Amino acid sequence: MFVGSPNKVYIIDKVEGNSHQINGHPVFASIWYAIPCFAGLLLPECSHRDINSRTATPIDTITNAFCAAGMHFPNNSFAVFGGNSPIGPGGNNTATGLAQDPTYHDYDGGKAIRMITSCDGDVSAAPCNWYDQPDGLQMAKRRWYPGCEPLGDGTVILMGGMTQGGYINRNIPNIDAATEGGQAEPTYETFPPTGQAPQVMEFMVKTSGLNTYAHTFLMPSGKMLVQANYSTC
């Protein structure tokens, strides 16, 4: 969820069997309008939406954004990175890659990059709709619960996370602190991509696989303070 303008809140949620439909599948995202239509305020939206009605307009997304990370950009765009495998009823993982769940019709969100620009145009068309393509813009690595932080040059660093959905990915005995048997993702990459392959972030190795939603803070020096597990660097 993020505020895209003084009048709009954008919500993108996990895949589930919601009763409302859009383009043949349950709705996973919406825009909540909070437009104060006082007397004399002549806005097109005021004819059917006001702050008291709390109106939500469905907006289409097709990859599973459960446990993704999001970040604003200076041009008023917002990006959502990563997520979960496609799921069906009961939350069961049903497919990977370009395969769709046959019931909810969602795609794998593990590498997905979704983008939207807050605007007053038609929400069924770009750029006012989500860019969300399972075979389009993607991260180099699968990331479930990744961390992200904007850098001083306008790029965003994406770090850590898990390779698949799950709540605890530390094995006992802990004989593989780097990847926890392929469950942890100890690397970082940047968006927009620079062409450099993802690099191992030694701090994520030291946290022994507990790499989810690292707390990140860009400092005035240009360095970044990162916290994960019980560790800080």
N, C-alpha and C positions, 0 to 999 in steps of 0.2 A: 504494500500500500504506500502511495506517495501523493503529495499535493502537487498537481501539475500546474495549477493556476489558482488565483484567489477564489475561483468558483468551482473547481473540479478536484475531486479526489479519485485517483485511479487505483483499482483493486485488481490484483491477479492472484488467483488462489490455486490450491491443489485440485487435481482431477477427482471428481466424484460424481455420483448419479443425481445431479441437481434436476429438478423438475422443469426448469426453464431451458429452452432449447435455442440454439443458434446454428444455422447451416447444417442441420441434421445431427447435432451432438449436444450434450449438456453444456451449459454455460460455465466457463471457468474464470471469466474476467468481466469487469463492469466499470462504468464511470458513475460516480455518485455526484450529483449536482447539488451545490449549495449556493444558489444564486438568490440574493436578497432582492426580491421583486417588489420594492416599495412603490407606492403611488408615484407616478411620473417617471419611473425608470423604464424606459422603452427599449428592452432587449428582446430579440426573437425568442430566447429561451423562456422568457417570462410568461408566454402564452400557455405553457404547460408544465413548467417546473419552478419551484420556489423552495426556499430554505426549510419551510415547514413540511413540504411534501416528502422530502428526503427521497427523491426519485433516483433510481439506478437504471442506467441504460446498458444492456448487454453489449459486449464487445468481444470479437472472436480471437481466441488463442487455441492452439492445437497441440503444443508440446506440454508435458507435465512439469510445471514449475514448482512442485512441492520441494521445499527446503533449498530454494535458490538464493542468490544474493543480488542486490540491486544497487545502482549508483546513478546520480544525476550527472549530466554533462553541461558545459557552459552554454550550449545552443538551445537549451530548454528541452532536450531529449532525456530520456531515461532508459537505461538498459538493465535487463535481468539475465543473470548468468547461471547456467546449470540447472539442476533439478533431479527428478527421479525417473525411473523407467516408466513406460506406459502401464497403466493399471486398468483393471476391470472391476466388476462387483466384488465386494469384500476386500478391496485393496490389494488384490493379487497381481503381481507382476506377470504380464502376459506376452510381452514381445520386447525386442530391442531394435535400435537403428531405425530403418524406414518402415518397419512393420507397425500397423495400427492395431490398437485394441479393437476387437470386433464389436464391443458393446458401447463403450464410451467414445471410441474413435479418436483417442489421443495417441500422440507419438512420444518416443523417448526424448526426455528433456535433459539427459546427462551432460551433453555437450552444447546444448542450445544457447544461443544468444538472441534475446528478444528485445526489440527497440520500439519506442513510441515517442512522438513529439506532441506535447499538449497544444491543442489548437481548437478552433471553433468550427471546423469544417465537418464534412460527412464522416462519421465514425466507422463507416464501412469501407473507407478507402484510405490509402496512405496519404500523408504521414500521420493522420489522426487515428488510424487503426494500428494495432500491433503488427510489426514485422515479426513473423514467427514461422520459420520454414525449417522442417526437419532435415532437408537436404541443402540448406543454404548456409548462412553465416554460423560458424561453430567455433568453440574453443578447441584447442589441441588435445586437452585431457578431459575426461569425465570428472565432474565435480559436484558432489552432493553436500550441501552445507559449506560452500567455500567462503573465504574471506575476500573482500575487495576494498581498495582504497585508491582515491585519485592522487596522482602525483603532480608536481609543480608544472610539468610540461603539458598537462592536459590528458595524458594517458592514464589508464586505470590498471593497477596490478591486481591479478587474480591469484589467490594462493590457497593451498591446502584443500581440505575437504576429504570426502570419502569417494571411492569409485562406484559404490552402490548404496542404496538406501539401507539404513540400519542405525541403531542408537549407540551401540558400543562396539568399537572395532579394535579393542586391545585384547590380544590373546594372552593366555597364561599357560605356560611360562612365556615371557615376552622375549622371544629369540629373534624377532625381526622388527626392530624399532622403526625402521624406515617405512615399510609398506604394510606391515601386519598381515603378511601372506597375501598381498594384493588388494587389501581392503582400503588402506590409507593412500592418499595422494600427497606426497611430500614436496611437490614442485610448485613453482610460480610461473606465470606467463603474463603478457600484457595485452591490453586492448586499447586502441587498434593494434593488431599484431605487427611485430617488427620483422618477422621472418626467422627470428631466433627460436630454436627449439626450447620447450620448457626446461628450466633449470632447477636442480635440487636445492631446496631451501633448508639449510642445515638446522635451522631452528625448528622446522617441522619434524625433523628426525629426532631431535632432542625431546620433543613432546611425546614421543613414542606412540604415534598414531592418533592421538587426540587432537585432530587438526580442524575440527569443525567450528565455523564462524569465529575465526580468530579476531580479537579486538585489535583494530589498527588505527593509528593516529599519525598523520603527517605532521612533522614538527617544523617550526620556522627555519631550522637549519637545512631542511630538505631531506633529512633522515626520517625514518619511520619507526615509531614505537609499536611493537607487536606483543600481544599477550595471548597465550593459549595454554590449556591445561593449568598448571600452577607456575608457569614460566613466563618470563618477560625478557625481551631483548630490544 
